[in-house]
């Protein structure tokens, strides 16, 4: 019995990048020192934005705001960012590695220090937190990472490399385009939402093209440059997203005086035995006497109305798995005083 052609074939040598072990330079030491301050800076900017850039109002809110509530709002609003950073950096590093490109860029150093298993929890978290229109991008990233990992470990001339790095991405692209075809036509047609259409059609096409090496002369400058652009844009996206996140409970307070009954709506700052302090939408602070308050209700904001009318077989493209599965407040529970009726 003769051996197959693959039995005598030696595994292809793996590309190895080494990083020189040396003490952190002054610039990296400053970066590591300032990195933990970034979430604190976001919290301060959020309260400053909520106070309409008034320092005295900001100090009042900070005096009464719960730090755990601020941190919880930060984590919930930024839930999508961590898996995006991990998966994109992992894919760019592996593409740099299989392209046989020697590099001393920060992308190579970060990629060598990033554990292989970190892509799995990042992908699972993204599957729950990302909107439907970003799920084709997520699946394409997972397939690209899997194909590049197999190619790096087994070499380019193995059957498993061809299956994972080429056949599976092509099958994913064909099936995805067929399943998403009505939504793609709707996005470019009646819905007039070309951004969503590009997000649905581009990843299935790009996945088979990115599962293998690219020319080293292109990879040497394109991949570290793309990673640097990502590193500079992510903090801006995080800051703009968090500035829209509520950090104080929104309430409606009904007060009764000798002349009239009034309803004041705003963010609840503090409550004591004499006054209830509210911050309205215009940034004005209201001190309501406790003996005049007859009712106080919590205003359920609920999900924001979708900005796109595109849906995939009944699943709205701006809805994530987590938001679809999580319980929501009933519309009937919204008090008329919160709506201004």
C-alpha positions as a Markdown table, in Angstrom:
| # | Residue | x | y | z |
|---|---|---|---|---|
| 1 | Unk | 0.0 | 0.0 | 0.0 |
| 2 | Unk | 1.5 | 3.3 | -1.0 |
| 3 | Unk | 1.4 | 6.3 | 1.1 |
| 4 | Unk | -0.6 | 9.4 | 0.1 |
| 5 | Unk | 1.2 | 12.5 | -1.2 |
| 6 | Unk | 0.5 | 14.3 | 2.2 |
| 7 | Unk | 2.1 | 11.5 | 4.3 |
| 8 | Unk | 5.7 | 12.3 | 3.3 |
| 9 | Unk | 5.2 | 16.1 | 3.2 |
| 10 | Unk | 6.8 | 18.0 | 6.1 |
| 11 | Unk | 4.7 | 20.7 | 7.7 |
| 12 | Unk | 5.4 | 24.1 | 6.3 |
| 13 | Unk | 7.6 | 26.2 | 8.6 |
| 14 | Unk | 5.7 | 28.7 | 10.6 |
| 15 | Unk | 6.4 | 32.4 | 10.5 |
| 16 | Unk | 7.8 | 33.5 | 13.8 |
| 17 | Unk | 8.0 | 37.0 | 15.1 |
| 18 | Unk | 10.2 | 37.8 | 18.0 |
| 19 | Unk | 9.9 | 40.8 | 20.3 |
| 20 | Unk | 12.9 | 42.2 | 22.1 |
| 21 | Unk | 12.4 | 42.1 | 25.9 |
| 22 | Unk | 13.4 | 45.4 | 27.3 |
| 23 | Unk | 12.1 | 47.8 | 30.0 |
| 24 | Unk | 9.3 | 50.0 | 28.9 |
| 25 | Unk | 10.4 | 53.2 | 27.3 |
| 26 | Unk | 9.3 | 56.6 | 28.6 |
| 27 | Unk | 6.5 | 57.0 | 26.1 |
| 28 | Unk | 5.1 | 53.5 | 26.8 |
| 29 | Unk | 5.3 | 54.2 | 30.5 |
| 30 | Unk | 3.3 | 57.3 | 30.2 |
| 31 | Unk | 0.8 | 55.5 | 28.0 |
| 32 | Unk | 0.3 | 52.7 | 30.6 |
| 33 | Unk | 0.0 | 55.3 | 33.3 |
| 34 | Unk | -2.7 | 57.3 | 31.5 |
| 35 | Unk | -4.7 | 54.3 | 30.2 |
| 36 | Unk | -6.6 | 53.7 | 33.4 |
| 37 | Unk | -7.6 | 57.4 | 33.5 |
| 38 | Unk | -9.5 | 57.1 | 30.2 |
| 39 | Unk | -12.7 | 55.6 | 31.8 |
| 40 | Unk | -12.5 | 58.3 | 34.5 |
| 41 | Unk | -12.2 | 61.0 | 31.8 |
| 42 | Unk | -15.3 | 59.6 | 30.1 |
| 43 | Unk | -17.3 | 59.8 | 33.3 |
| 44 | Unk | -16.3 | 63.4 | 34.0 |
| 45 | Unk | -17.0 | 64.4 | 30.4 |
| 46 | Unk | -20.5 | 62.7 | 30.6 |
| 47 | Unk | -21.4 | 64.6 | 33.7 |
| 48 | Unk | -20.0 | 67.9 | 32.2 |
| 49 | Unk | -22.1 | 67.3 | 29.1 |
| 50 | Unk | -25.2 | 66.5 | 31.2 |
| 51 | Unk | -24.7 | 69.8 | 33.1 |
| 52 | Unk | -24.7 | 71.7 | 29.9 |
| 53 | Unk | -21.0 | 72.7 | 30.4 |
| 54 | Unk | -21.8 | 74.6 | 33.7 |
| 55 | Unk | -19.2 | 73.9 | 36.3 |
| 56 | Unk | -21.5 | 74.5 | 39.4 |
| 57 | Unk | -24.1 | 72.2 | 38.0 |
| 58 | Unk | -21.5 | 69.5 | 37.3 |
| 59 | Unk | -20.2 | 69.7 | 40.9 |
| 60 | Unk | -23.7 | 69.3 | 42.2 |
| 61 | Unk | -24.3 | 66.2 | 40.1 |
| 62 | Unk | -21.0 | 64.7 | 41.0 |
| 63 | Unk | -21.7 | 65.3 | 44.7 |
| 64 | Unk | -24.9 | 63.2 | 44.5 |
| 65 | Unk | -24.2 | 60.8 | 41.7 |
| 66 | Unk | -23.4 | 57.2 | 42.5 |
| 67 | Unk | -20.0 | 56.1 | 41.1 |
| 68 | Unk | -21.3 | 52.6 | 40.6 |
| 69 | Unk | -24.2 | 53.9 | 38.5 |
| 70 | Unk | -21.8 | 55.9 | 36.4 |
| 71 | Unk | -19.5 | 52.9 | 35.9 |
| 72 | Unk | -22.5 | 50.6 | 35.1 |
| 73 | Unk | -23.7 | 53.0 | 32.5 |
| 74 | Unk | -20.2 | 53.2 | 31.0 |
| 75 | Unk | -19.9 | 49.4 | 30.8 |
| 76 | Unk | -23.3 | 48.9 | 29.2 |
| 77 | Unk | -22.8 | 51.6 | 26.6 |
| 78 | Unk | -19.4 | 50.4 | 25.7 |
| 79 | Unk | -20.2 | 46.7 | 25.6 |
| 80 | Unk | -19.7 | 46.5 | 21.8 |
| 81 | Unk | -16.3 | 48.1 | 21.8 |
| 82 | Unk | -14.1 | 45.4 | 23.5 |
| 83 | Unk | -14.8 | 42.5 | 21.1 |
| 84 | Unk | -14.4 | 44.9 | 18.2 |
| 85 | Unk | -10.9 | 45.9 | 19.3 |
| 86 | Unk | -9.9 | 42.3 | 20.1 |
| 87 | Unk | -11.1 | 40.7 | 16.9 |
| 88 | Unk | -9.9 | 43.4 | 14.5 |
| 89 | Unk | -6.4 | 43.5 | 16.1 |
| 90 | Unk | -6.2 | 39.7 | 16.0 |
| 91 | Unk | -7.2 | 39.5 | 12.4 |
| 92 | Unk | -4.7 | 42.2 | 11.3 |
| 93 | Unk | -1.9 | 40.6 | 13.3 |
| 94 | Unk | -2.5 | 37.1 | 11.8 |
| 95 | Unk | -2.7 | 38.7 | 8.3 |
| 96 | Unk | 0.6 | 40.4 | 8.9 |
| 97 | Unk | 2.0 | 37.1 | 10.1 |
| 98 | Unk | 1.0 | 34.9 | 7.2 |
| 99 | Unk | 2.1 | 37.5 | 4.7 |
| 100 | Unk | 5.7 | 36.8 | 5.7 |
| 101 | Unk | 6.2 | 40.4 | 6.6 |
| 102 | Unk | 8.9 | 41.3 | 9.1 |
| 103 | Unk | 7.7 | 44.1 | 11.3 |
| 104 | Unk | 8.6 | 45.9 | 14.5 |
| 105 | Unk | 5.4 | 47.8 | 14.6 |
| 106 | Unk | 3.2 | 48.0 | 17.7 |
| 107 | Unk | 0.7 | 45.7 | 16.0 |
| 108 | Unk | 3.3 | 42.9 | 16.0 |
| 109 | Unk | 4.1 | 43.4 | 19.6 |
| 110 | Unk | 0.5 | 43.5 | 20.7 |
| 111 | Unk | -0.4 | 40.5 | 18.6 |
| 112 | Unk | 2.4 | 38.4 | 20.0 |
| 113 | Unk | 1.2 | 39.1 | 23.6 |
| 114 | Unk | -2.4 | 38.5 | 22.8 |
| 115 | Unk | -3.6 | 34.9 | 23.8 |
| 116 | Unk | -5.1 | 32.8 | 21.1 |
| 117 | Unk | -8.1 | 31.9 | 23.1 |
| 118 | Unk | -9.2 | 35.5 | 23.6 |
| 119 | Unk | -10.9 | 35.6 | 20.2 |
| 120 | Unk | -13.6 | 33.0 | 21.4 |
| 121 | Unk | -15.1 | 35.0 | 24.3 |
| 122 | Unk | -14.8 | 38.2 | 22.2 |
| 123 | Unk | -16.8 | 36.7 | 19.4 |
| 124 | Unk | -19.5 | 35.3 | 21.8 |
| 125 | Unk | -19.8 | 38.7 | 23.4 |
| 126 | Unk | -20.1 | 40.4 | 20.0 |
| 127 | Unk | -22.7 | 37.9 | 19.0 |
| 128 | Unk | -24.9 | 39.1 | 21.8 |
| 129 | Unk | -24.1 | 42.8 | 21.8 |
| 130 | Unk | -23.7 | 43.8 | 18.1 |
| 131 | Unk | -26.7 | 44.8 | 16.0 |
| 132 | Unk | -27.9 | 42.5 | 13.3 |
| 133 | Unk | -26.3 | 44.7 | 10.5 |
| 134 | Unk | -22.9 | 44.1 | 12.0 |
| 135 | Unk | -23.3 | 40.3 | 12.4 |
| 136 | Unk | -22.1 | 39.6 | 8.8 |
| 137 | Unk | -18.9 | 41.5 | 9.7 |
| 138 | Unk | -18.6 | 39.5 | 12.9 |
| 139 | Unk | -18.9 | 36.1 | 11.1 |
| 140 | Unk | -16.5 | 37.3 | 8.4 |
| 141 | Unk | -13.9 | 38.2 | 11.1 |
| 142 | Unk | -14.3 | 34.9 | 12.8 |
| 143 | Unk | -13.8 | 33.0 | 9.6 |
| 144 | Unk | -10.8 | 35.1 | 8.6 |
| 145 | Unk | -9.2 | 34.5 | 12.1 |
| 146 | Unk | -9.9 | 30.8 | 11.9 |
| 147 | Unk | -8.5 | 30.5 | 8.4 |
| 148 | Unk | -5.4 | 32.5 | 9.2 |
| 149 | Unk | -4.8 | 30.5 | 12.4 |
| 150 | Unk | -5.0 | 27.2 | 10.5 |
| 151 | Unk | -2.7 | 28.4 | 7.8 |
| 152 | Unk | -0.2 | 29.6 | 10.3 |
| 153 | Unk | -0.2 | 26.4 | 12.3 |
| 154 | Unk | -0.4 | 23.8 | 9.5 |
| 155 | Unk | 1.0 | 25.6 | 6.5 |
| 156 | Unk | -0.6 | 26.7 | 3.2 |
| 157 | Unk | -0.5 | 23.3 | 1.4 |
| 158 | Unk | -2.7 | 21.3 | 3.7 |
| 159 | Unk | -6.3 | 20.1 | 3.0 |
| 160 | Unk | -7.5 | 21.5 | 6.2 |
| 161 | Unk | -6.1 | 24.9 | 5.3 |
| 162 | Unk | -8.0 | 24.9 | 2.0 |
| 163 | Unk | -11.2 | 23.9 | 3.7 |
| 164 | Unk | -11.1 | 26.4 | 6.6 |
| 165 | Unk | -9.4 | 29.2 | 4.7 |
| 166 | Unk | -11.2 | 29.1 | 1.4 |
| 167 | Unk | -14.1 | 26.6 | 1.1 |
| 168 | Unk | -15.9 | 27.7 | 4.3 |
| 169 | Unk | -15.6 | 31.5 | 3.6 |
| 170 | Unk | -16.9 | 31.0 | 0.1 |
| 171 | Unk | -19.8 | 28.9 | 1.3 |
| 172 | Unk | -20.5 | 31.5 | 4.0 |
| 173 | Unk | -20.5 | 34.3 | 1.4 |
| 174 | Unk | -22.9 | 32.5 | -0.9 |
| 175 | Unk | -25.4 | 31.5 | 1.8 |
| 176 | Unk | -25.2 | 35.0 | 3.4 |
| 177 | Unk | -25.9 | 36.8 | 0.2 |
| 178 | Unk | -28.8 | 34.5 | -0.6 |
| 179 | Unk | -30.3 | 34.9 | 2.9 |
| 180 | Unk | -29.7 | 38.7 | 3.0 |
| 181 | Unk | -30.7 | 39.4 | -0.6 |
| 182 | Unk | -34.2 | 40.9 | 0.3 |
| 183 | Unk | -32.7 | 43.2 | 2.9 |
| 184 | Unk | -29.9 | 44.2 | 0.6 |
| 185 | Unk | -32.3 | 45.1 | -2.2 |
| 186 | Unk | -34.5 | 47.0 | 0.4 |
| 187 | Unk | -31.5 | 48.9 | 1.8 |
| 188 | Unk | -30.3 | 50.1 | -1.6 |
| 189 | Unk | -33.9 | 50.7 | -2.9 |
| 190 | Unk | -37.0 | 51.8 | -1.0 |
| 191 | Unk | -35.3 | 52.2 | 2.4 |
| 192 | Unk | -32.6 | 54.4 | 1.0 |
| 193 | Unk | -30.0 | 53.2 | 3.6 |
| 194 | Unk | -26.8 | 52.5 | 1.6 |
| 195 | Unk | -24.7 | 52.2 | 4.7 |
| 196 | Unk | -26.7 | 49.2 | 6.0 |
| 197 | Unk | -26.6 | 47.7 | 2.5 |
| 198 | Unk | -22.8 | 47.9 | 2.4 |
| 199 | Unk | -22.5 | 46.3 | 5.8 |
| 200 | Unk | -24.7 | 43.4 | 4.6 |
| 201 | Unk | -23.1 | 42.8 | 1.2 |
| 202 | Unk | -19.4 | 43.6 | 1.7 |
| 203 | Unk | -18.3 | 41.1 | 4.5 |
| 204 | Unk | -19.5 | 37.9 | 2.7 |
| 205 | Unk | -17.5 | 39.1 | -0.4 |
| 206 | Unk | -14.4 | 40.1 | 1.6 |
| 207 | Unk | -14.1 | 37.0 | 3.8 |
| 208 | Unk | -12.6 | 34.6 | 1.2 |
| 209 | Unk | -10.2 | 37.4 | 0.0 |
| 210 | Unk | -8.8 | 38.0 | 3.5 |
| 211 | Unk | -8.2 | 34.4 | 4.6 |
| 212 | Unk | -4.8 | 34.3 | 2.9 |
| 213 | Unk | -1.6 | 36.3 | 2.6 |
| 214 | Unk | -1.4 | 39.6 | 0.8 |
| 215 | Unk | 1.8 | 41.0 | -0.9 |
| 216 | Unk | 4.4 | 41.8 | 1.8 |
| 217 | Unk | 5.1 | 45.2 | 0.3 |
| 218 | Unk | 1.5 | 46.2 | 0.9 |
| 219 | Unk | 1.1 | 44.4 | 4.2 |
| 220 | Unk | 4.2 | 46.2 | 5.7 |
| 221 | Unk | 2.4 | 49.6 | 5.6 |
| 222 | Unk | -1.3 | 48.8 | 5.2 |
| 223 | Unk | -1.9 | 46.6 | 8.2 |
| 224 | Unk | 0.0 | 48.7 | 10.9 |
| 225 | Unk | -1.6 | 51.8 | 9.4 |
| 226 | Unk | -5.0 | 50.3 | 9.6 |
| 227 | Unk | -4.4 | 49.2 | 13.2 |
| 228 | Unk | -3.2 | 52.7 | 14.1 |
| 229 | Unk | -6.3 | 54.3 | 12.5 |
| 230 | Unk | -8.4 | 51.9 | 14.6 |
| 231 | Unk | -6.6 | 52.8 | 17.8 |
| 232 | Unk | -7.1 | 56.5 | 17.1 |
| 233 | Unk | -10.8 | 56.3 | 16.1 |
| 234 | Unk | -12.0 | 53.9 | 18.8 |
| 235 | Unk | -11.7 | 56.4 | 21.7 |
| 236 | Unk | -13.6 | 59.0 | 19.7 |
| 237 | Unk | -16.4 | 56.5 | 19.0 |
| 238 | Unk | -16.4 | 55.5 | 22.6 |
| 239 | Unk | -16.7 | 59.0 | 23.8 |
| 240 | Unk | -19.4 | 60.1 | 21.4 |
| 241 | Unk | -21.4 | 56.9 | 22.3 |
| 242 | Unk | -21.1 | 57.4 | 26.1 |
| 243 | Unk | -22.0 | 61.1 | 26.0 |
| 244 | Unk | -25.6 | 60.0 | 25.0 |
| 245 | Unk | -26.0 | 57.5 | 27.8 |
| 246 | Unk | -28.2 | 58.5 | 30.8 |
| 247 | Unk | -26.4 | 58.4 | 34.1 |
| 248 | Unk | -29.2 | 59.7 | 36.3 |
| 249 | Unk | -32.8 | 58.3 | 36.7 |
| 250 | Unk | -35.4 | 60.3 | 34.8 |
| 251 | Unk | -38.5 | 61.0 | 36.9 |
| 252 | Unk | -41.7 | 63.1 | 36.8 |
| 253 | Unk | -42.5 | 64.9 | 40.1 |
| 254 | Unk | -46.0 | 66.3 | 40.8 |
| 255 | Unk | -46.2 | 69.2 | 43.2 |
| 256 | Unk | -49.3 | 70.7 | 44.6 |
| 257 | Unk | -49.4 | 74.3 | 45.9 |
| 258 | Unk | -52.2 | 76.6 | 47.0 |
| 259 | Unk | -52.6 | 77.9 | 43.5 |
| 260 | Unk | -51.8 | 75.1 | 41.0 |
| 261 | Unk | -50.7 | 71.6 | 40.4 |
| 262 | Unk | -47.4 | 71.3 | 38.4 |
| 263 | Unk | -45.5 | 68.4 | 37.0 |
| 264 | Unk | -41.7 | 68.8 | 36.7 |
| 265 | Unk | -39.8 | 66.3 | 34.5 |
| 266 | Unk | -36.0 | 65.8 | 34.6 |
| 267 | Unk | -33.1 | 63.8 | 36.0 |
| 268 | Unk | -33.2 | 63.0 | 39.7 |
| 269 | Unk | -30.1 | 64.4 | 41.4 |
| 270 | Unk | -30.8 | 64.0 | 45.1 |
| 271 | Unk | -33.6 | 63.6 | 47.6 |
| 272 | Unk | -33.6 | 64.6 | 51.3 |
| 273 | Unk | -36.1 | 65.3 | 54.0 |
| 274 | Unk | -36.7 | 68.9 | 52.7 |
| 275 | Unk | -36.0 | 69.1 | 49.0 |
| 276 | Unk | -35.9 | 67.0 | 45.8 |
| 277 | Unk | -33.4 | 68.2 | 43.3 |
| 278 | Unk | -34.0 | 67.8 | 39.6 |
| 279 | Unk | -32.0 | 68.6 | 36.5 |
| 280 | Unk | -34.2 | 69.3 | 33.5 |
| 281 | Unk | -33.4 | 68.8 | 29.8 |
| 282 | Unk | -32.2 | 72.4 | 29.4 |
| 283 | Unk | -29.6 | 72.0 | 32.3 |
| 284 | Unk | -31.6 | 74.0 | 34.8 |
| 285 | Unk | -31.6 | 72.8 | 38.4 |
| 286 | Unk | -35.0 | 72.7 | 40.3 |
| 287 | Unk | -35.3 | 72.4 | 44.1 |
| 288 | Unk | -38.8 | 71.1 | 44.9 |
| 289 | Unk | -40.1 | 71.3 | 48.5 |
| 290 | Unk | -40.7 | 67.9 | 50.0 |
| 291 | Unk | -44.0 | 68.9 | 51.7 |
| 292 | Unk | -45.4 | 70.0 | 48.3 |
| 293 | Unk | -44.7 | 66.8 | 46.4 |
| 294 | Unk | -47.8 | 64.6 | 46.0 |
| 295 | Unk | -46.5 | 62.0 | 43.5 |
| 296 | Unk | -43.2 | 60.9 | 41.9 |
| 297 | Unk | -43.0 | 58.4 | 39.1 |
| 298 | Unk | -40.0 | 56.8 | 37.3 |
| 299 | Unk | -40.1 | 57.4 | 33.5 |
| 300 | Unk | -39.4 | 54.4 | 31.4 |
| 301 | Unk | -37.5 | 55.6 | 28.3 |
| 302 | Unk | -37.6 | 52.3 | 26.4 |
| 303 | Unk | -35.7 | 51.6 | 23.2 |
| 304 | Unk | -35.1 | 54.4 | 20.8 |
| 305 | Unk | -37.1 | 54.2 | 17.5 |
| 306 | Unk | -35.0 | 52.6 | 14.8 |
| 307 | Unk | -33.4 | 54.9 | 12.3 |
| 308 | Unk | -33.6 | 52.3 | 9.5 |
| 309 | Unk | -36.6 | 50.5 | 8.1 |
| 310 | Unk | -34.5 | 47.6 | 6.8 |
| 311 | Unk | -35.2 | 44.2 | 8.4 |
| 312 | Unk | -33.9 | 40.6 | 7.7 |
| 313 | Unk | -36.8 | 38.2 | 7.7 |
| 314 | Unk | -38.6 | 40.2 | 10.3 |
| 315 | Unk | -35.5 | 41.0 | 12.4 |
| 316 | Unk | -34.8 | 44.7 | 12.5 |
| 317 | Unk | -31.2 | 45.5 | 11.5 |
| 318 | Unk | -30.6 | 47.8 | 14.5 |
| 319 | Unk | -31.7 | 45.2 | 17.0 |
| 320 | Unk | -29.1 | 42.9 | 18.7 |
| 321 | Unk | -29.6 | 39.4 | 20.2 |
| 322 | Unk | -29.3 | 40.8 | 23.7 |
| 323 | Unk | -31.9 | 43.6 | 23.2 |
| 324 | Unk | -34.2 | 41.1 | 21.5 |
| 325 | Unk | -34.0 | 38.5 | 24.3 |
| 326 | Unk | -34.0 | 41.0 | 27.3 |
| 327 | Unk | -37.4 | 41.9 | 28.8 |
| 328 | Unk | -38.6 | 45.4 | 28.1 |
| 329 | Unk | -41.0 | 47.7 | 29.9 |
| 330 | Unk | -44.5 | 47.6 | 28.5 |
| 331 | Unk | -45.8 | 50.7 | 26.7 |
| 332 | Unk | -48.8 | 50.8 | 29.0 |
| 333 | Unk | -46.4 | 51.3 | 32.0 |
| 334 | Unk | -45.3 | 54.8 | 30.7 |
| 335 | Unk | -47.1 | 57.3 | 33.0 |
| 336 | Unk | -48.9 | 60.2 | 31.3 |
| 337 | Unk | -46.9 | 62.7 | 33.4 |
| 338 | Unk | -43.7 | 61.5 | 31.8 |
| 339 | Unk | -45.1 | 62.2 | 28.4 |
| 340 | Unk | -46.4 | 65.6 | 29.3 |
| 341 | Unk | -50.1 | 64.7 | 28.7 |
